Amino acid sequence: MDNKKDTGDSIEVIIYTDPLCCWSVALQPHINSLRENLDAAINIRYCLAGMIPDWNSFTDPLNSVIKPAQMGPVWMEAKYITNTEIDDSIWITDPPSSSFPPCIAIKTAGLQSKEAEVSMLLALREAVTKRGLNISKEEVLSKVAHELAVEFPTLFDVNQFRKEYNQPASRDALRKDMNEIKLHRITRFPTLIIKKKGYQSTMITGYRPYDVLLSAFSYLNSKQKVSSAT
C-alpha cells in the first residue's frame, strides 16, 4: 500500500500481467521503487491476462515459444538481462500446464480485498520463479494460500479462499480482466497504462529499466525526488 497521502492528485497505474510472466517479475522492484521515490500517491491495479490457457492453444511468435521447454530460455534471458532471481529449470522439471489456475487463485483472493489479491499475486510469482513450484497445480495453490494466511492472518482467510476458489465469482473476475485486455488489444506483458487527471494517458509495453520508467512518470509528478532504484 502507498504511504503517500492521496490528495486527489494521484497517479493511476494499470499493470497488465500474468503470474507466469517473467518480465513482470523483473519489473516489480522498479514499481516498488517508484512508489517509494515519487512524492505523488500511486494507485495500482493489476489486470490478469490468463496468458497461457493451455499448451495446445498458446503461442508466442515474438520469442518462438510453442511448448514449455521453449519458455525456459525466455526466463533465462530475463534473469540475465535484468539481474533478477529467476529459476528457469521448472520448464524442464515440472512445467506449468496453464496460467489459468493461478490467475483464478489471485482473483479468488481478491474477493477478500485488493491487498489480499496483490499479496497472492506476489506470493505465486515467488513460488514459481524462486522456489520452483508448479503453480498450475491446485495442491501448490493451496499450499501458497496456507502460507499466506500464516504470514498475514488478519489479511487473508485460507478457509474462505478454499471455499471460493474456482467458483463463479472468481471465474467471472478473471473473465472481466481478460476482456479488458482484449478490448485494449494488449498482447505483451507486462504492459502499463499510466493515468493522471488532466494528462493524456501513457502506455508502456514490455519490461523497461527503472530510469526509463522514472522518466515516463516524471512529467506527472511535480515534486520528484532524486533517487535511484534499489
N, C-alpha and C positions, 0 to 999 in steps of 0.2 A: 504494500500500500504506500501511497505517496505521503511524505512527511511535510509537503508544502501545502500551505493553506490555499484552497481553491477560492479565488476572489471573483469568479466568473470570467476570468481571462485565461482559462486553462487551455492546454493543447490536447486535442483528442487524437488518439492513435489506434487504428485498427490493424492488427497483425494477423495476416492470413498465413496459417501454418498447419503443421501436422506433427504428431508425436514421433513419426519416423523420418522427419526431415532433419538431416544432419546439419544443414546450413542454418536452420533455425536455432539449433543448439549452440552453434558458434556465434550467432548474433545476440543471444540473450544477455551475455555480460555487457555488451555495448548498450543495450536497452536499460539495463540496471544502472550503468554509469550515467546515462543521460538523465535519468530520474534524480540522481544524486547531484549532478553538476549544473543543471539548469534551475534558474530561480522559479520558473513557472511550474504550476502543477501539471503533471502529465497523466491523463486518464487513458488507460489502455484497455482495449477489448480484444480478446483472441477469438478468431473465427477459424473453425477447423475444416480441413479440406477433405478428409476421407481419401487421402492421396492414393492409397493402394487398396482398391476394393478386393481384388484377388490377383493372382499372378497370371490368370488367363486373360484378363482384360487390361492390366496395367502395361503401359509402355512409356518410356522416357526417351524420345528420339534425340534430345539435346545431348544426353550422356550415354546414348546407345545402351539403355538398360531395358531388357525384356524378361529377365529371370533373376532370381535372388542373388546368385553368385556374382552377377554384374553390378550389384549395388555396393558390394564391399569396396571396390576401387574408388567409388564416389565418396564413400565415408573416409577412406584413407586420404584422398585428395583434400577433403575438408579439414581433416586432422592436421595435415602438414602446412596447408596454406594459412590456416587461422590459428595454429598452435593451441587447439582445443583438445581436451582429453576425450577421445572418441575411440571405442574399441570396435573395429570393423569385423572382427572374427565371427560375430554372430551370424553373418550372412553365409558362412560356410558351415558352422557347427549346428545352428538351430534357427534358421531364417524365419522371421515373422511372416505369416501367411497373408496378413491383411492389416491395414491400419484402422479398419472399422471398429474392432473391439476396443482398442484403447481410446479412440475418439468418443465412442459411446460411454466409456467409463468416465471420461472427462466431463461430458455433458451431464451424466448422472450426478457427479459431484456438484456440478453447477446448480442442480435443483436445490441444494442446501444453501449455497451462497456463491457470489463471484469469487471470493477469496478461496473457497474450497475448490472451485473449478481450476483456478490458476495453480494452486498447490498440487492438485492431481496431475495437471499437465507437466509441471516441472519434475514431479516425482517419477512419472512414467518415462520422461526423457532420460533422467539419470539412470533409471533401471535398465533401459535398453542400451544406452551408449557407454555407460561406465561399468555396469555390473553384468552386462551380457545376458540379461533376462529377456525372454521372448514375450513381449507384451501383447501379442495376439492371443495368448492362452489365458483362459478365464482363471485358472489357478494362480497365475502370476498376477493378474489384475487384483484378485482377492488378497494376495499377499501384500502387494503395494498398498492397497486400501487399509489393511490392518496396520501396517507400519505408519501410515499417515495418521490414523486415528490415535495411535500411541503417542506420536510426536505432537499432534495438535488435538487433544481431547475435547477442547471447547469449540473447535472449529469444524470438526468432521466426525460424523456418526457413521461408523462402518456398518452397523446393522441396517440403518436406513439405506445406505448405499447398496447393500446386497439385495434388499427388497426391490429397489427401484431400478437396478441395472438392467438394461436392455428391455425396458418396458416402454409403452407408447410415448410417454413424456420425454424420455431421454432420446429415443429414436427420432422423434419429431424435432427436438432441439438440434440434433446433428443435421437432419434434413434441411432445416432452416439455414444453418451455416453454409451447407454445400450449395443451396440455391442462391445465396448471396454471392458466393464465389463465382458461380456460373453467370450470374447477372452482370458482374463486373469483368467477366472474361479473363479471370486470373488463372494462369496455368503454371506459374513458377512460384516456388515457396523458399524462403518467406517473401511476402510482399507486404509493404506498409502503405497505408493511406493516412496522411497527416493532415489534421484539420484544426483551424482556429477561426473563431468568429471574426469576420471582416477580411479574411485572407482566402486566396484561392487554394484549394486542396492540392497536396503534393503526393505523388505515388513513387515509391522506391521499390524496385523489383530485384530480388535476389540478395545474397549476402553482400554487405558493404563494410569496409573498415570503419572504425569509430570516428575518425576525423571527417569522413565523408558524411556520416550521419549527423555529426555535430554541425556541419555546415548547412545541412538541409533544415535543421531545427533552428539555427541561429537567427534567421530572419523573422521567426515567430516569437523570439524571446528577447525582450528589450534589455534585460539586465543579465547577460550571460557571464557566468563565472569562468575564469581562466583555469582550465583543468585538463588533465589527460586521463585516458581510460586506465582503469586498474586491471 
